[in-house]
Amino acid sequence: MDSLMCRSLRMSLHDLSNRLTVILGTTQLLKQAVSSEESQRDIKRIEKAVRDIDALSSSLRAQTRGAFS
């Protein structure tokens, strides 16, 4: 992978991370606003999915950092 492609991937992953942060922040607000158990479970599933995506994104960022710094 060439350095331009790595840089572009890192920038995209950074943007993705920013959006995931917004989603997590919103889920925190939702957790306080809703009381039904079903809604709380749905929110937890969203949070888990976001954290999984963030972990994958972090792994990809680390790999591109090592490829072309």
Phi, psi and chi 1 to 4 in degrees:
 res  aa     phi    psi   chi1   chi2   chi3   chi4
   1 MET       -  128.8 -169.9  179.8  -49.7      -
   2 ASP   -78.7  165.7   66.6   11.0      -      -
   3 SER   -64.6  -33.8   63.3      -      -      -
   4 LEU   -65.6  -41.8 -178.4   59.5      -      -
   5 MET   -66.3  -41.4 -175.7  179.7  -76.9      -
   6 CYS   -62.1  -44.0  -78.1      -      -      -
   7 ARG   -62.3  -42.4 -165.7  170.2  -22.6  151.9
   8 SER   -64.3  -41.6  176.9      -      -      -
   9 LEU   -63.5  -44.0  178.7   57.3      -      -
  10 ARG   -61.2  -41.0  -77.6 -166.7  -59.8 -100.5
  11 MET   -65.2  -41.7  -71.8  171.5   47.3      -
  12 SER   -64.7  -41.1  -64.2      -      -      -
  13 LEU   -65.7  -36.3  -69.1  168.8      -      -
  14 HIS   -64.1  -44.4  179.0   77.6      -      -
  15 ASP   -62.7  -40.7  -71.8  -16.0      -      -
  16 LEU   -60.9  -44.4  175.1   63.2      -      -
  17 SER   -59.9  -40.7  179.5      -      -      -
  18 ASN   -60.9  -42.9  -72.3  -17.9      -      -
  19 ARG   -68.1  -37.2  -74.6  162.6  175.6   79.7
  20 LEU   -63.5  -36.3  -67.1  173.5      -      -
  21 THR   -62.5  -40.9  -60.8      -      -      -
  22 VAL   -63.1  -43.7  170.4      -      -      -
  23 ILE   -62.1  -44.8  -65.2  168.7      -      -
  24 LEU   -63.1  -40.3  -84.0  179.2      -      -
  25 GLY   -62.7  -40.1      -      -      -      -
  26 THR   -66.8  -39.2  -57.4      -      -      -
  27 THR   -64.0  -34.4   60.3      -      -      -
  28 GLN   -63.3  -40.9  -66.5  -59.9  -49.7      -
  29 LEU   -66.6  -41.1  -65.7  172.7      -      -
  30 LEU   -63.0  -39.8  -76.7  171.5      -      -
  31 LYS   -58.0  -35.5  -81.4  166.3   70.5  168.7
  32 GLN   -78.0  -25.2  -64.0  171.8   10.1      -
  33 ALA   -90.8  -23.8      -      -      -      -
  34 VAL  -110.3  149.9  -60.7      -      -      -
  35 SER  -119.7  -15.3   57.2      -      -      -
  36 SER   -69.4  142.5   82.7      -      -      -
  37 GLU   -62.4  -37.9  -72.9 -176.5   33.1      -
  38 GLU   -63.1  -43.7 -177.0  178.9   -3.4      -
  39 SER   -64.8  -40.7  -66.0      -      -      -
  40 GLN   -61.5  -41.4  -68.7  -70.0  -29.2      -
  41 ARG   -63.6  -42.5  -80.2 -167.0  -54.4  -88.1
  42 ASP   -60.9  -42.6  -69.9  -18.9      -      -
  43 ILE   -62.4  -42.7  -67.7  167.5      -      -
  44 LYS   -62.4  -37.3  -73.9 -179.5 -177.3 -179.4
  45 ARG   -65.1  -40.7  -81.4 -171.2  -71.8 -158.2
  46 ILE   -62.0  -46.7  -66.8  167.5      -      -
  47 GLU   -60.3  -42.2  -71.5  175.1  -31.6      -
  48 LYS   -63.7  -43.8 -177.5 -175.0  178.7  -35.1
  49 ALA   -61.2  -42.7      -      -      -      -
  50 VAL   -63.6  -43.5  168.1      -      -      -
  51 ARG   -65.6  -37.9  -73.6 -168.4  177.6   97.7
  52 ASP   -63.2  -44.8  -70.2  -12.0      -      -
  53 ILE   -63.8  -40.0  -65.8  167.7      -      -
  54 ASP   -64.4  -38.7 -170.2   50.9      -      -
  55 ALA   -64.1  -42.8      -      -      -      -
  56 LEU   -63.4  -43.7  175.0   61.0      -      -
  57 SER   -60.8  -43.2  176.2      -      -      -
  58 SER   -62.4  -40.6  -66.3      -      -      -
  59 SER   -63.3  -44.0  174.9      -      -      -
  60 LEU   -64.4  -41.2  -71.3  170.1      -      -
  61 ARG   -60.1  -42.7  -86.5 -165.9  -50.2  -88.0
  62 ALA   -64.3  -39.2      -      -      -      -
  63 GLN   -66.5  -40.8  -69.9  176.3   28.6      -
  64 THR   -72.0  -29.6   59.9      -      -      -
  65 ARG   -62.7  -39.7 -138.0  176.5  -73.6  123.7
  66 GLY   -75.1  -25.6      -      -      -      -
  67 ALA   -73.2  -51.4      -      -      -      -
  68 PHE  -143.8  101.7  -71.6   91.6      -      -
  69 SER   -98.4      -  -63.1      -      -      -
